[in-house]
Amino acid sequence: MWPRFGIKVGNSTLCIAYVKADGKAEVIANKQGDRVSQACLLWNGDAETECGLTAKQKMATRPKQAVAHSFQLLQPEEELNEDKFNKLALKEVPCEYDKEAFVFRMEHTVPADRDDQEDTIVTKEMSAFEVTVELLRAELELARQYHTDTEHEPIAVLSIPSYYPAKSIKMLSDAAKSAGFHVAQIIAEPTAAVLCYKIGEEQLEKQQEARRHVLTIKCGGLYSNFALYAVQNGYFIELATFGPFSIGGRQFTDALVQFICEEFKRKYKLDPHESRRSLAKIRTAAANCKHILTTLPSTQLYIDSLMDGVDYNAQMSRARFESLIQPVINGLIQQLSECVERAQQTHPELKRIDDIVLLGATMQIPKLQAAVAARFPDAKLHNSHSTDEVVAIGCARQAVFLLDPRQAQLQKADDCVLVEDDLYIWHGNDETNAKLVLSKGSILPAKIKVTLPQSGEGDAIDALASFKLRTGQSEILARLPDTTPTIDDGLFQLEVEVDWDDKDGNIVPLVRLRCM
């Protein structure tokens, strides 16, 4: 049963982590030593395909044989209409995508044997589901380093963006099963990110019932999205989700690409926009530069034979890069602020953000992290893990909590009923001696033991057996069963059971009292 695995599948990258029974999660590095693998597939024109970094490196020169950014299309065909296609970043897919057949169509040119013959073009079609299977098979090879049980498939928890339709969850599960994993559960990416940092676990261990509000900010390769959670009593309560928004790593890369094109044109009077291959080279170099500048203050930008045999060589500092991407950062922060304000209008109790969790490779940019910290100065910013690894680590940690990992759970969340306001109980009409039974956000049903002082309103059985409960502006009259209640030194020892009933769509509270 151990180890278990957590897998994050995205448009740009994949990441896999493993966890043993002690609960410590570790990311598994691939053959190149990278802890994150590229979500890219390349067809060699024959029967073989390759995935990962080598496929991405060859994509610049062989774009029609490559598939990238395919995960955005892992959706049921009935969802993929023209409106949906207009919202997707199909121009980021290097090969042709057939909107009628819902397949990627890769082309490979076979040179003719003789000069008087024409070259032959062969094609290969793959659906987004089939591409996902191939990418996950590459992750399975990494998992086999730690999973030595030949009789059972590796147990895995996978993540999916919170805005994906329900049918995509089943498609992702089926793809992972076809790749060779046993899918125990699929959870939303923001939930996995919160799990990664163990938010709320310390309060649970100390039996503290204080509610924490958590904001997750994802900025990946193509899109950004936000989610707000209330964390209390070990539960993650999803308050609101926003997105996807078309602000992602590609906008940050585009800012650098545009700068390189303008500089090259100014120096050499050559326009790289006129050559698709030149633009592909610039984009690859810009993406590498962007990642390097997240950790180093400067880097060298060198592109061999960019156009007409002319090389490009320039020094790029982090300060210059940050000035180029500042407009994109401003747009993301403005979008984030608007979403949080909308959530606060819907949830008046959301007066402050306690924790912020960052996920997605683009959130590694220091300037972007600084902008988020400046926008929410009172919140704790969680960024100790690499932002493109937090989801996989969170999924692996979730695998620890599964009681029966062999039973698949394919829903991202469960519906439950919460207490909207604090619930108090007192004896008789003396509210000054009220005791807190359940705090706001507690999950129903619940059973609590309380000790209440007698109100002193008389010894009649009716008076002794009468109690009142209040939540918000509502009061509930509750009575003990038809027995004389037991009083010890003027105190009631009660067991209060609070449940709920659904009457024509209205949630009605049910309260049962019992003397201990």
C-alpha positions in Angstrom: 0.0 0.0 0.0 3.0 2.3 0.4 4.4 4.5 -1.0 1.5 6.5 -2.5 1.7 9.2 -5.1 0.4 12.7 -5.8 0.3 13.9 -9.4 -0.2 17.3 -10.9 -1.1 17.5 -14.6 -1.1 20.9 -16.2 -1.0 22.5 -19.6 2.8 23.3 -19.4 4.2 20.8 -16.8 3.7 17.6 -14.8 5.0 16.9 -11.4 4.8 13.7 -9.3 5.5 13.3 -5.5 5.5 10.2 -3.3 4.7 9.8 0.3 5.4 7.0 2.8 3.4 6.1 5.9 5.2 8.8 8.0 3.4 11.4 5.9 6.6 13.1 4.5 6.1 13.9 0.8 9.0 14.2 -1.7 9.0 15.2 -5.3 10.5 12.7 -7.8 13.1 14.1 -10.2 13.0 12.9 -13.8 15.9 11.5 -15.9 17.3 15.0 -16.6 17.3 15.8 -12.9 14.3 18.2 -13.2 11.7 18.0 -10.5 9.1 19.1 -13.0 8.5 17.5 -16.4 7.4 19.3 -19.5 3.9 18.4 -20.7 5.1 18.0 -24.3 4.9 15.1 -26.7 6.8 14.6 -30.0 6.1 12.1 -32.7 9.1 10.8 -34.6 7.2 10.0 -37.7 7.2 6.3 -37.0 5.5 4.3 -34.2 7.3 6.0 -31.3 6.6 9.2 -29.3 8.7 10.9 -26.7 7.6 13.1 -23.9 9.2 15.7 -21.7 12.2 18.0 -22.1 13.6 16.4 -25.2 10.3 16.7 -26.9 10.1 20.4 -26.0 13.6 21.0 -27.2 12.9 19.5 -30.6 9.5 21.3 -30.9 11.1 24.6 -32.1 12.4 22.9 -35.2 9.6 20.3 -35.7 6.5 22.1 -34.5 4.1 20.1 -36.7 5.2 16.9 -35.0 4.7 18.1 -31.5 1.7 18.5 -29.1 1.9 20.9 -26.2 -0.7 22.6 -23.9 -3.1 19.7 -24.5 -4.6 19.5 -21.0 -6.9 22.4 -21.7 -8.7 20.2 -24.2 -9.2 17.3 -21.9 -13.0 18.0 -21.8 -16.1 16.2 -23.1 -16.8 16.8 -26.7 -20.2 18.4 -26.0 -18.4 21.1 -24.0 -16.0 21.9 -26.8 -18.1 24.3 -28.9 -17.0 27.4 -30.8 -17.4 29.7 -27.8 -15.2 27.4 -25.8 -12.6 27.2 -28.5 -12.5 31.0 -28.6 -11.6 31.1 -24.9 -8.9 28.4 -25.2 -5.3 29.1 -26.1 -5.3 27.0 -29.3 -2.6 29.2 -30.9 -0.2 27.8 -28.3 -0.6 24.3 -29.7 2.2 23.8 -32.2 0.6 21.2 -34.4 -2.9 21.4 -36.1 -6.0 20.7 -34.0 -9.1 19.4 -35.8 -12.1 21.1 -34.1 -14.5 18.7 -35.8 -12.8 15.4 -35.0 -11.3 16.7 -31.6 -7.8 15.4 -32.4 -4.3 16.8 -32.7 -3.0 16.1 -36.2 0.8 15.8 -36.4 2.6 15.8 -39.7 6.0 14.3 -40.6 7.7 14.8 -44.0 9.5 11.7 -45.4 12.2 12.8 -47.9 11.9 11.2 -51.4 14.5 8.6 -52.4 15.1 10.3 -55.8 15.1 13.9 -57.0 12.3 13.3 -59.4 9.9 12.1 -56.7 7.9 14.2 -54.2 8.3 14.1 -50.5 5.7 12.1 -48.6 3.7 13.5 -45.8 2.5 11.1 -43.1 0.2 12.1 -40.3 -0.7 10.8 -36.8 -3.9 11.8 -34.9 -4.2 11.8 -31.1 -7.0 13.0 -28.9 -6.3 15.0 -25.7 -7.1 11.9 -23.7 -4.5 9.8 -25.6 -1.9 12.5 -25.1 -2.6 12.6 -21.4 -2.2 8.8 -21.2 1.2 9.1 -22.8 2.3 11.9 -20.5 1.2 9.9 -17.4 3.0 6.8 -18.6 6.2 8.9 -18.4 5.3 9.7 -14.8 4.6 6.0 -14.1 8.2 5.3 -15.0 9.3 7.7 -12.3 6.9 6.1 -9.8 8.3 2.7 -10.5 11.6 3.8 -8.8 9.8 3.7 -5.5 6.8 1.3 -6.1 8.2 -2.2 -6.3 5.0 -4.1 -5.8 4.4 -5.9 -9.1 1.0 -7.2 -8.1 -0.7 -3.9 -7.5 -0.8 -0.6 -9.4 0.6 2.5 -7.7 -2.0 4.3 -5.7 -2.3 8.0 -6.8 -4.2 11.1 -6.0 -4.5 13.5 -8.9 -5.4 17.2 -9.2 -7.6 19.0 -11.6 -8.3 22.7 -12.0 -11.4 23.8 -10.0 -13.1 25.2 -13.1 -13.0 22.0 -15.2 -16.4 20.3 -15.8 -17.3 17.2 -13.8 -16.9 14.9 -16.8 -13.3 15.9 -17.1 -12.7 14.3 -13.7 -13.8 11.0 -15.1 -11.7 11.5 -18.2 -8.6 12.2 -16.1 -9.2 9.2 -13.9 -9.6 6.9 -17.0 -6.4 8.3 -18.5 -4.4 7.7 -15.3 -5.9 4.1 -15.1 -4.9 3.5 -18.8 -1.4 4.7 -17.9 -1.1 2.2 -15.1 -2.1 4.0 -11.9 -4.8 3.2 -9.4 -6.7 6.4 -8.9 -7.8 6.8 -5.3 -9.0 10.3 -5.5 -9.1 13.5 -7.6 -9.0 16.8 -5.8 -9.1 20.4 -6.9 -5.7 22.1 -7.4 -6.3 24.9 -4.8 -7.3 22.3 -2.3 -4.1 20.4 -2.9 -2.1 23.6 -2.5 -3.6 24.3 0.9 -3.0 20.7 2.0 0.7 21.1 1.0 1.2 23.7 3.7 -0.8 21.9 6.4 -2.9 25.0 7.0 -5.4 24.4 9.8 -3.7 21.2 11.1 -1.9 23.1 14.0 -5.2 24.6 15.1 -6.8 21.1 14.9 -4.1 19.6 17.1 -4.5 22.3 19.7 -8.3 22.0 19.4 -8.6 25.6 18.4 -11.8 26.4 16.5 -10.7 29.8 15.0 -11.6 30.0 11.3 -8.8 30.9 8.9 -9.5 32.4 5.5 -7.1 31.2 2.8 -6.6 32.7 -0.7 -5.0 30.6 -3.4 -3.5 32.3 -6.4 -2.5 30.2 -9.4 -0.7 31.6 -12.4 0.3 28.8 -14.7 1.6 28.7 -18.3 -1.7 29.7 -19.9 -4.2 30.8 -17.3 -4.6 32.2 -13.8 -7.4 31.5 -11.3 -8.1 32.2 -7.7 -10.0 30.4 -4.9 -11.0 31.4 -1.4 -11.4 28.8 1.4 -12.4 28.9 5.1 -10.4 26.4 7.1 -11.9 25.2 10.4 -12.1 22.0 12.4 -10.0 20.2 9.8 -12.4 21.1 7.0 -11.7 23.1 3.9 -14.8 25.1 3.0 -14.8 26.5 -0.6 -16.2 30.0 -0.4 -15.6 31.1 -4.0 -13.6 30.4 -7.1 -12.7 32.7 -9.9 -11.3 32.1 -13.4 -9.8 31.0 -15.6 -8.4 34.3 -16.7 -6.1 34.6 -19.8 -3.2 35.9 -17.8 -0.4 33.4 -17.5 3.2 32.7 -18.1 2.8 33.2 -21.9 2.0 37.0 -21.3 5.2 37.3 -19.2 7.2 35.5 -21.9 5.6 37.6 -24.7 6.8 40.8 -23.0 10.4 39.5 -23.2 9.9 38.2 -26.8 8.7 41.6 -27.9 11.7 43.2 -26.4 14.1 40.8 -28.1 12.4 41.3 -31.5 12.6 45.1 -31.2 16.2 45.1 -30.1 17.2 42.7 -32.9 15.4 44.7 -35.5 17.0 48.0 -34.2 20.5 46.5 -34.3 20.4 44.5 -37.5 17.5 45.8 -39.5 16.0 42.3 -39.6 12.4 41.6 -38.3 12.1 38.2 -36.6 8.3 38.4 -36.9 8.8 37.4 -40.6 10.1 34.0 -39.7 8.2 31.4 -37.7 11.4 29.6 -36.9 13.0 32.7 -35.6 10.1 33.5 -33.3 10.1 29.9 -32.0 13.8 30.3 -31.1 13.2 33.6 -29.4 10.2 32.2 -27.4 12.3 29.2 -26.2 15.2 31.5 -25.2 12.8 34.0 -23.5 11.1 31.2 -21.5 14.5 29.9 -20.3 15.5 33.4 -19.4 12.3 34.0 -17.4 12.9 30.9 -15.3 16.6 31.7 -14.7 15.8 35.2 -13.5 13.4 33.9 -10.8 16.6 32.8 -8.9 19.5 34.8 -10.4 20.0 38.6 -10.7 21.0 38.4 -14.3 21.6 36.0 -17.2 23.0 35.9 -20.7 20.6 35.8 -23.6 22.3 34.0 -26.5 20.4 32.8 -29.6 22.5 31.1 -32.3 21.7 32.0 -35.9 18.5 33.8 -35.0 17.9 35.1 -38.5 19.9 35.1 -41.8 22.9 33.6 -39.9 23.0 36.5 -37.4 23.4 35.6 -33.7 21.7 37.5 -30.8 23.7 38.1 -27.6 22.6 40.3 -24.8 22.8 40.6 -21.0 19.4 40.5 -19.3 19.1 41.7 -15.7 16.2 40.9 -13.4 15.5 44.7 -13.0 15.1 45.1 -16.7 12.9 42.0 -17.0 10.7 43.2 -14.1 10.2 46.6 -15.8 9.1 44.7 -19.0 6.5 42.6 -17.1 5.2 45.3 -14.8 2.1 45.9 -16.9 1.2 42.2 -16.8 1.7 42.1 -13.0 -0.6 45.2 -12.6 -3.3 43.5 -14.7 -3.1 40.3 -12.6 -3.2 42.2 -9.3 -6.2 44.3 -10.5 -8.1 41.1 -11.5 -7.3 39.5 -8.1 -8.4 42.6 -6.2 -11.7 42.7 -8.0 -12.4 39.0 -7.3 -11.6 39.3 -3.6 -13.9 42.3 -3.3 -16.7 40.4 -5.0 -16.2 37.5 -2.6 -16.3 39.8 0.4 -19.7 41.2 -0.8 -21.1 37.7 -1.0 -19.5 36.6 2.3 -19.5 39.5 4.8 -17.6 37.4 7.3 -14.6 37.5 4.9 -13.2 40.6 6.5 -9.5 39.6 6.2 -7.3 37.1 4.4 -5.1 35.1 6.9 -3.1 33.0 4.5 -2.1 33.2 0.9 -0.9 30.1 -1.0 0.9 30.5 -4.4 0.8 27.8 -7.1 1.8 27.7 -10.7 5.3 28.1 -12.1 4.8 31.8 -13.0 4.2 32.6 -9.3 7.9 32.0 -8.8 8.7 35.4 -10.2 9.9 37.5 -7.2 8.3 40.8 -8.4 4.9 39.0 -8.7 5.2 37.6 -5.2 6.2 41.0 -3.8 3.1 42.6 -5.5 0.8 40.0 -3.9 2.5 40.6 -0.5 2.0 44.4 -0.9 -1.7 43.9 -1.8 -2.3 41.8 1.3 0.2 42.9 3.9 -1.5 41.3 6.9 -1.7 37.8 5.3 0.9 35.1 5.7 2.5 34.3 2.3 3.3 30.6 1.9 6.0 30.2 -0.6 8.6 27.9 1.0 7.9 25.2 -1.6 8.4 25.7 -5.3 5.1 26.9 -6.7 5.0 24.3 -9.5 5.5 21.5 -6.9 2.9 22.4 -4.2 0.0 20.7 -5.9 1.8 17.4 -6.3 3.0 17.5 -2.7 -0.6 18.3 -1.5 -2.0 15.4 -3.5 0.6 13.1 -2.0 -0.3 14.3 1.5 -4.0 13.7 0.8 -3.1 10.1 -0.1 -2.0 9.6 3.5 -5.5 10.4 4.8 -7.3 7.9 2.7 -8.9 5.2 4.7 -9.6 2.9 1.8 -7.3 4.0 -1.1 -8.5 1.1 -3.3 -11.9 2.7 -3.5 -12.0 5.5 -6.0 -13.4 8.9 -5.0 -13.9 11.0 -8.1 -15.7 14.0 -6.7 -13.5 17.1 -6.0 -15.5 18.0 -2.8 -18.5 16.8 -0.7 -21.5 19.0 0.1 -22.1 19.5 3.8 -24.2 21.7 6.1 -22.4 24.3 8.3 -23.5 26.4 11.3 -23.9 29.9 9.9 -23.6 31.6 13.4 -22.5 30.6 16.9 -25.0 28.4 18.6 -25.6 29.0 22.4 -27.7 27.2 25.0 -29.0 28.2 28.4 -31.5 27.0 30.9 -34.9 28.8 31.3 -34.9 32.5 30.5 -31.5 33.4 32.0 -29.4 34.0 29.0 -26.5 35.4 31.1 -25.4 31.8 31.8 -25.4 30.8 28.1 -22.8 28.4 26.9 -21.3 28.1 23.4 -22.4 24.8 21.9 -21.1 25.1 18.3 -19.0 27.9 16.8 -19.7 29.4 13.3 -18.6 27.1 10.5 -19.0 23.8 12.5 -20.1 20.8 10.5 -23.5 19.2 11.1 -24.4 16.7 12.5 -22.5 17.2 15.8 -22.8 15.9 19.4 -21.4 18.1 22.3 -21.3 17.7 26.1 -22.0 20.9 28.1 -22.4 21.9 31.7 -25.1 24.5 32.4 -26.1 26.2 35.6 -29.7 26.1 36.8 -31.6 29.3 36.2 -33.3 29.3 39.6 -36.8 29.8 38.1 -38.4 27.1 40.3 -38.4 23.4 40.8 -41.3 22.5 38.6 -40.4 19.7 36.1 -41.6 21.9 33.2 -39.3 24.6 34.3 -36.4 22.3 34.9 -36.7 20.6 31.5 -36.9 23.8 29.4 -33.8 25.1 27.6 -33.3 27.7 24.9 -30.8 27.8 22.0 -29.9 30.8 19.9 -28.1 31.1 16.6 -28.0 34.6 15.1 -31.4 36.2 15.5 -33.2 32.8 15.8 -34.2 31.1 19.1 -35.0 27.4 19.5 -36.9 26.0 22.4 -35.7 22.5 23.5 -36.9 20.2 26.2 -35.5 17.2 27.9 -37.5 13.9 27.5 -40.3 13.3 30.0 -38.0 12.4 32.9 -36.9 14.5 35.8 -33.5 16.0 34.9 -30.5 15.2 37.1 -28.9 18.2 38.8 -25.5 18.0 40.5 -24.7 21.0 42.7 -27.0 23.2 40.6 -25.5 22.2 37.3 -27.0 20.2 34.4 -24.8 17.7 32.6 -26.2 17.6 29.1 -25.4 16.0 25.8 -26.6 18.2 23.0 -27.0 16.6 19.5 -27.5 19.1 16.7 -28.6 17.8 13.3 -30.5 19.1 10.3 -33.4 18.3 8.0 -34.2 19.3 4.5 -37.8 20.4 4.1 -38.7 21.5 0.6 -35.2 22.9 0.0 -35.1 24.7 3.4 -32.5 23.5 6.0 -34.2 23.1 9.4 -32.2 22.6 12.5 -32.9 19.6 14.8 -31.8 19.6 18.4 -31.9 16.7 20.9 -31.1 16.9 24.6 -30.1 14.2 27.0 -29.1 14.2 30.6 -25.7 12.6 31.3 
